Amino acid sequence: MQTPDNDKLWRIAKKRANFKKSAFAYVVVNIFLWTIYWITHGYEGFEFKASA
């Protein structure tokens, strides 16, 4: 039988694991999108405009 503390720890561990999966997916998708942008527009496609 599991104790209430053990159940609480399992819930915390599951939330932490889900966050890590979501964070990893976010990073992978953003790298993919930036790669597509870089391939289609090239390095010169992105310019910083200085306000003067």
N, C-alpha and C positions, 0 to 999 in steps of 0.2 A: 504494500500500500504506500502511496506517495503522500508525503506530508504537505501541508499548505505552503511551506517555504520552498519545497522542491518544485511545486507547481508554479510558484511565482518566478523562480529562477528559470524554469523552462520557457515561460512566456517572455521574459526579458531576453533570453538567448535567441528565441525565434524572431523577435522584433529586430534584434541586432543583426541577425543573419539576413533578414529581408532588406534591411537598410543597406547592407554591404552589397547585396545583389543589385539593388536599385541604383546605388552610386556607381557601381561598375558599368551597368548598362548605360547610364547617363554619359559617362566618360567615353565609352566605346562609340555610341551614336554620335556624339559631338566630334570625335576624331574623324569618323566616317564622313560627316557633313562638311567639315573643314577640308578634308581631302578632296571631296567632289568640287568644292568651291575653288580650291587651289588648282585643280586640273583644268577646270573649265575657264577660269579667269586668268590663270597664271599669277605669278608673283606680283606683277605690276597692277593687277586688278584692285588691290587694296592700298589706299593711300591715306595717310594721316594729313588732315588739313589743319594747319596751325592758324589760330586766330591772331591776327595782328592788327 
